Amino acid sequence: MLSKKSAAIHSSPVRELLKFSKEPGFISLAGGIPATDMIDVEGIDSVIKEILAEDHRDVFQYSVTEGEQPLRESIAVWSKKSGLTLDPQQILITNGSQQGIDLLNRVFLEKDDVVLVERPTYLAALQLFDYTEAIVEELVYQDENIDLAVLETRLAAGGVKMLYLIPTFGNPTGRVIENAERAEIVKLAHRYQVVIVEDDPYGHLAFTTERRESFFSLAQKLYGDDHNVCYMSSFSKIFSPGLRLGWLALPEKFLMAIIVAKQALDLHTSTLNQHIAARYISSGRIDERIALLKETYEQRRDWLIESLQRHLGDAITFNRPEGGMFLWCHLKSGINASRLLEACVMEKVVFVPGEVFFAENPELNSLRLSYSMLTQERANEAGVRIARALQAISS
């Protein structure tokens, strides 16, 4: 009785693996979830008490689809610190950035439209593209950079509707698209009238002071408001995933279509949660929390790297990301990461096989390890358990 679309879509392997994080004794390197111990419960409680101490009937009432004005204004002011100039009227509040991807898919894509994505890319975005019945093609790389000549040739050939990019500490690779490359991509997308979807949930989690300019800002500088970049971000990785709050920033020509699509889906995002976020941003605590997250995640990254080097040696290679939450790894040639995962489950440690992040021709020896939840002890133990599992499948 299911529609063909629903019957063809499978549950996310990442979500399936999350169940192990709840089981006693398991170490999970699977979920791309922020550290539970780093959620500012005290600050959130304080904000909620402030709201409840005032005349707060309105926070339990329906809201406008675009989002509560205090939150949109707070995001606009706060975004200037990271070099992003936004008018509050350009901002649409969403139920996490996942809804942002969904809305953009609904508005821009039809069956058999072509979407270009990084290789590899965010699994849940691939799932949504499947629902839209879009054709997903992976970008071609030259070393670690997108091959711009190949990209221009592909865009010139026609049929491409959207470029979906996670340019700063991307999921799953932790990769960064540098500023010069970003500017050229913006120009190509404008020339061939292709929408760029800039997904930026990790940009604030930088371990260095180097700043990358957003595609959105570059497009504004080059073309004013007549550009084709849709920017989205989320409070899930830097504040609270449970509040389910994200936002889209759009050129005016796209805004009404997105608003109407959201009206049809859910009317609006939680009014109360929006007010909690607006107060929290205005209090200044979000900047303090992000600074602490960056320091903590950098340390946890290093703990995991040290553990892998100590216990697995040259059996595994990986990047050293400058921010975000993930190590992108490769096992020695010929070792299948999914087979290793089966052995790791027996050792009570789990990760995500990298093959699920590819739109085509997956690298079967790749895997994603998340370090956000690790203590030093658990990072070391994770390396011990993975090494035992690897030995078990190699013997």
Secondary structure, 3 states (H helix, E strand, C coil): CCCHHHHHCCCCHHHHHHHHHHCCCCEECCCCCCCHHHCCHHHHHHHHHHHHHCCCHHHHCCCCCCCCHHHHHHHHHHHHHHCCCCCHHHEEEECHHHHHHHHHHHHHCCCCCEEEECCCCCHHHHHHHHHHCCEEEECCEECCEECHHHHHHHHHHCCEEEEEECCECCCCCCCECCHHHHHHHHHHHHHCCCEEEEECCCCCCECCCCCCCCHHHHHHHHHCCCCCEEEEEECCCCCCHHHCCEEEECCHHHHHHHHHHHHHHHCCCCHHHHHHHHHHHHHCHHHHHHHHHHHHHHHHHHHHHHHHHHHHHHHEEECCCCECCEEEEEECCCCCHHHHHHHHHHCCEECEEHHHHCCCCCCCCEEEEECCCCCHHHHHHHHHHHHHHHHHHHC
